[in-house]
Amino acid sequence: MQLRFSPIIPTIASFLLAALWGLSVFAGWGLEAFCSGGELTSACSRRLSTVSTVSGLFAALAACCTVAAWLLPWPRNDARAFARLMGAGVLSWVVAEGVLFFGGMLAR
């Protein structure tokens, strides 16, 4: 039995995770979530900036995997290659979000 899925499902998941990561890093959601306590905001902001940079490495990998899955000819012609690249992209987004979350908890 072979289970097939639409390629739009991992693509939408990737875009939603990218939007969540982008809003957390660039729109201040991360600062609001992790640095809105009684502690000095500037120290927490610096620590969260470092965490965001590390998380950004995984986000860049995820974006590259997603773009490669759609733009390179060999994944478009091979369903297995497409699924592997999209799976790696979604997994990288999850890791980027996890690094941001756990790093934010440590920055607190």
C-alpha positions as CSV (number, residue, x, y, z in Angstrom):
1,M,0.0,0.0,0.0
2,Q,1.4,3.3,-1.0
3,L,0.2,6.5,0.6
4,R,0.2,9.5,-1.6
5,F,-0.3,13.1,-0.5
6,S,-0.7,16.3,-2.2
7,P,2.5,18.4,-2.5
8,I,0.5,21.4,-1.3
9,I,0.2,20.0,2.2
10,P,3.9,20.2,3.1
11,T,4.2,23.4,1.2
12,I,1.5,25.1,3.3
13,A,3.0,23.6,6.5
14,S,6.3,25.1,5.5
15,F,4.9,28.5,4.8
16,L,2.9,28.6,8.0
17,L,6.0,27.6,10.1
18,A,8.0,30.2,8.2
19,A,5.4,32.8,9.0
20,L,5.5,31.8,12.7
21,W,9.2,31.9,12.8
22,G,9.4,35.3,11.0
23,L,6.8,36.9,13.3
24,S,8.6,35.5,16.3
25,V,12.0,36.9,15.2
26,F,11.2,40.0,13.2
27,A,7.8,41.3,14.5
28,G,8.7,41.1,18.2
29,W,6.6,38.1,19.2
30,G,9.7,36.5,20.7
31,L,10.6,39.6,22.7
32,E,7.0,39.9,24.0
33,A,6.9,36.2,24.9
34,F,10.3,35.8,26.6
35,C,11.4,39.3,27.6
36,S,8.3,41.0,29.0
37,G,9.1,40.4,32.7
38,G,10.8,42.4,35.4
39,E,14.3,41.6,34.2
40,L,16.3,44.1,32.2
41,T,14.9,44.1,28.7
42,S,18.1,44.9,27.0
43,A,20.0,41.9,28.5
44,C,17.2,39.5,27.6
45,S,17.0,41.1,24.1
46,R,20.7,40.5,23.5
47,R,20.4,36.8,24.6
48,L,17.3,36.3,22.5
49,S,19.1,37.9,19.5
50,T,21.8,35.2,19.8
51,V,19.2,32.5,20.0
52,S,17.5,34.0,16.9
53,T,20.7,33.8,15.0
54,V,21.2,30.2,15.8
55,S,17.6,29.5,14.9
56,G,18.1,31.4,11.7
57,L,20.6,28.9,10.5
58,F,18.0,26.1,10.6
59,A,15.4,28.5,9.1
60,A,17.8,29.2,6.2
61,L,18.3,25.5,5.6
62,A,14.5,25.0,5.7
63,A,13.9,27.8,3.2
64,C,16.6,26.3,0.9
65,C,15.0,22.8,1.0
66,T,11.6,24.2,0.3
67,V,12.7,26.3,-2.6
68,A,14.9,23.5,-4.0
69,A,12.0,21.1,-3.9
70,W,9.9,23.4,-6.1
71,L,12.5,24.9,-8.4
72,L,15.0,22.2,-9.2
73,P,14.1,19.9,-12.0
74,W,15.0,16.6,-10.5
75,P,12.7,16.8,-7.4
76,R,9.8,18.0,-9.6
77,N,10.2,14.9,-11.7
78,D,10.9,12.4,-8.9
79,A,8.2,12.2,-6.2
80,R,10.5,10.6,-3.7
81,A,13.1,13.4,-4.1
82,F,10.4,16.0,-3.7
83,A,9.0,14.3,-0.6
84,R,12.5,14.1,1.0
85,L,13.3,17.7,0.3
86,M,10.0,18.9,1.6
87,G,10.2,16.7,4.6
88,A,13.7,18.0,5.4
89,G,12.3,21.5,5.0
90,V,9.4,21.0,7.3
91,L,11.7,19.2,9.8
92,S,14.2,22.1,9.7
93,W,11.4,24.6,10.3
94,V,10.3,22.6,13.4
95,V,13.9,22.5,14.6
96,A,14.2,26.3,14.0
97,E,11.0,26.9,16.1
98,G,12.3,24.5,18.8
99,V,15.6,26.3,19.1
100,L,13.8,29.6,19.3
101,F,11.5,28.4,21.9
102,F,14.0,26.5,24.2
103,G,16.5,29.3,23.7
104,G,13.9,31.9,24.6
105,M,13.1,29.9,27.7
106,L,16.8,29.9,28.6
107,A,17.2,33.6,27.8
108,R,14.4,34.3,30.3
